[in-house]
């Protein structure tokens, strides 16, 4: 009887560890997805040259900002793939 209890305790411990691992992965993916969605929102704003005001006189500002955001977005997607 004691052996059966130990066996179930061991299985329960393993299941709890797996659930904790899944919870951590889910939290990580939610955070990464949130970051990616914020970048998508920013890209919509950054594409409109009216939002740059006096920075429009500095050539390449818009393109540089867009490129940095795309780079960050790609990095987040890579991180999400690794997490999965």
Backbone as numpy.savetxt, mean C-alpha at the origin, in Angstrom:
# Nx Ny Nz CAx CAy CAz Cx Cy Cz
-5.92 -39.22 26.84 -6.74 -38.02 26.84 -5.88 -36.76 26.84
-4.85 -36.79 27.66 -3.94 -35.65 27.75 -3.25 -35.39 26.42
-2.95 -36.45 25.73 -2.29 -36.33 24.42 -3.21 -35.65 23.41
-4.49 -35.97 23.46 -5.46 -35.36 22.55 -5.57 -33.87 22.84
-5.58 -33.50 24.12 -5.66 -32.09 24.50 -4.44 -31.34 23.99
-3.26 -31.90 24.15 -2.03 -31.27 23.67 -2.05 -31.11 22.16
-2.59 -32.12 21.49 -2.67 -32.07 20.03 -3.57 -30.91 19.59
-4.73 -30.78 20.24 -5.64 -29.69 19.90 -5.06 -28.33 20.26
-4.36 -28.26 21.37 -3.71 -27.00 21.75 -2.68 -26.59 20.71
-1.93 -27.57 20.25 -0.92 -27.29 19.22 -1.58 -26.80 17.93
-2.64 -27.46 17.52 -3.34 -27.05 16.30 -3.96 -25.66 16.47
-4.52 -25.41 17.64 -5.12 -24.11 17.92 -4.05 -23.02 17.86
-2.89 -23.27 18.42 -1.78 -22.32 18.39 -1.37 -22.01 16.96
-1.27 -23.05 16.14 -0.89 -22.85 14.74 -1.93 -22.02 13.99
-3.20 -22.32 14.24 -4.27 -21.56 13.58 -4.23 -20.11 14.02
-4.02 -19.87 15.30 -3.96 -18.50 15.82 -2.78 -17.75 15.20
-1.63 -18.41 15.06 -0.47 -17.79 14.43 -0.77 -17.43 12.97
-1.42 -18.34 12.26 -1.77 -18.07 10.86 -2.76 -16.91 10.75
-3.73 -16.87 11.64 -4.70 -15.78 11.62 -4.02 -14.44 11.92
-3.10 -14.44 12.85 -2.35 -13.21 13.15 -1.55 -12.76 11.94
-0.94 -13.74 11.27 -0.15 -13.43 10.06 -1.06 -12.82 8.98
-2.23 -13.42 8.76 -3.18 -12.90 7.78 -3.66 -11.51 8.15
-3.90 -11.28 9.43 -4.33 -9.95 9.88 -3.25 -8.90 9.61
-2.00 -9.26 9.86 -0.90 -8.34 9.59 -0.79 -8.04 8.09
-0.90 -9.09 7.27 -0.83 -8.90 5.82 -2.00 -8.05 5.32
-3.18 -8.30 5.87 -4.34 -7.52 5.46 -4.16 -6.05 5.84
-3.67 -5.78 7.03 -3.43 -4.40 7.45 -2.42 -3.72 6.54
-1.37 -4.46 6.21 -0.33 -3.92 5.32 -0.92 -3.61 3.94
-1.70 -4.53 3.40 -2.30 -4.31 2.08 -3.30 -3.15 2.09
-4.05 -3.02 3.16 -5.00 -1.91 3.26 -4.24 -0.58 3.26
-3.16 -0.53 4.01 -2.35 0.68 4.05 -1.75 1.00 2.68
-1.22 -0.02 2.02 -0.64 0.19 0.69 -1.71 0.64 -0.31
-2.88 0.02 -0.24 -3.97 0.40 -1.15 -4.40 1.84 -0.88
-4.48 2.23 0.38 -4.85 3.59 0.73 -3.84 4.58 0.15
-2.55 4.25 0.29 -1.51 5.12 -0.26 -1.62 5.23 -1.77
-1.88 4.11 -2.43 -2.02 4.12 -3.89 -3.22 4.95 -4.31
-4.32 4.84 -3.59 -5.51 5.61 -3.96 -5.30 7.10 -3.74
-4.52 7.47 -2.72 -4.20 8.89 -2.52 -3.36 9.43 -3.68
-2.45 8.61 -4.17 -1.64 9.04 -5.32 -2.52 9.25 -6.54
-3.46 8.34 -6.77 -4.37 8.49 -7.92 -5.15 9.79 -7.79
-5.61 10.10 -6.58 -6.32 11.37 -6.37 -5.42 12.56 -6.66
-4.17 12.50 -6.20 -3.22 13.60 -6.44 -2.92 13.75 -7.92
-2.81 12.63 -8.63 -2.51 12.70 -10.07 -3.57 13.51 -10.81
-4.81 13.35 -10.41 -5.88 14.10 -11.06 -5.69 15.60 -10.84
-5.25 15.99 -9.66 -5.02 17.41 -9.36 -3.77 17.90 -10.07
-2.72 17.09 -10.07 -1.44 17.50 -10.65 -1.50 17.65 -12.17
-2.42 16.96 -12.82 -2.51 17.05 -14.27 -3.10 18.38 -14.73
-3.78 19.08 -13.85 -4.39 20.36 -14.21 -3.38 21.48 -13.97
-2.93 22.11 -15.05 -1.90 23.16 -14.94 -2.41 24.41 -14.22
-3.71 24.56 -14.09 -4.26 25.71 -13.36 -3.93 25.65 -11.86
-3.59 24.48 -11.37 -3.30 24.31 -9.94 -1.88 24.72 -9.56
-1.08 25.12 -10.53 0.33 25.42 -10.25 0.60 26.90 -9.99
-0.33 27.75 -10.33 -0.15 29.18 -10.09 1.16 29.71 -10.67
1.97 30.37 -9.82 3.23 30.96 -10.29 4.27 29.90 -10.65
4.07 28.68 -10.18 5.04 27.62 -10.53 4.98 27.24 -12.00
3.96 27.72 -12.70 3.88 27.47 -14.14 5.07 28.07 -14.88
5.69 29.14 -14.29 6.85 29.74 -14.96 8.10 28.86 -14.85
8.12 27.94 -13.91 9.27 27.04 -13.77 9.04 25.85 -14.69
9.87 25.77 -15.71 9.65 24.71 -16.69 9.96 23.33 -16.10
9.13 22.38 -16.46 9.35 21.00 -16.05 8.79 20.64 -14.68
8.23 21.61 -13.97 7.71 21.33 -12.62 6.58 20.30 -12.68
5.63 20.54 -13.56 4.47 19.65 -13.68 4.91 18.23 -14.03
5.77 18.12 -15.03 6.23 16.80 -15.47 7.02 16.09 -14.38
7.86 16.84 -13.67 8.67 16.24 -12.60 7.78 15.71 -11.47
6.77 16.50 -11.10 5.86 16.06 -10.04 5.06 14.83 -10.46
4.58 14.85 -11.70 3.83 13.69 -12.19 4.70 12.45 -12.23
5.93 12.60 -12.68 6.85 11.46 -12.75 7.12 10.89 -11.37
7.33 11.76 -10.39 7.58 11.30 -9.01 6.37 10.54 -8.46
5.19 11.04 -8.76 3.98 10.36 -8.28 3.82 9.00 -8.95
4.08 8.93 -10.26 4.01 7.65 -10.97 5.04 6.67 -10.40
6.22 7.17 -10.10 7.28 6.34 -9.52 6.83 5.79 -8.16
6.27 6.64 -7.34 5.77 6.20 -6.04 4.65 5.17 -6.21
3.78 5.42 -7.17 2.68 4.49 -7.43 3.21 3.12 -7.85
4.20 3.11 -8.74 4.80 1.85 -9.17 5.45 1.12 -7.99
6.14 1.87 -7.13 6.77 1.25 -5.97 5.74 0.62 -5.03
4.62 1.30 -4.87 3.57 0.74 -4.01 3.01 -0.54 -4.62
2.80 -0.54 -5.94 2.30 -1.75 -6.59 3.27 -2.92 -6.44
4.56 -2.64 -6.55 5.57 -3.69 -6.35 5.50 -4.21 -4.91
5.37 -3.31 -3.96 5.26 -3.71 -2.56 4.02 -4.55 -2.32
2.92 -4.18 -2.98 1.69 -4.96 -2.82 1.86 -6.36 -3.39
2.53 -6.48 -4.51 2.78 -7.81 -5.09 3.63 -8.65 -4.16
4.64 -8.03 -3.57 5.51 -8.77 -2.63 4.73 -9.20 -1.40
3.83 -8.35 -0.94 3.03 -8.68 0.24 2.12 -9.86 -0.05
1.58 -9.90 -1.27 0.71 -11.02 -1.65 1.53 -12.28 -1.78
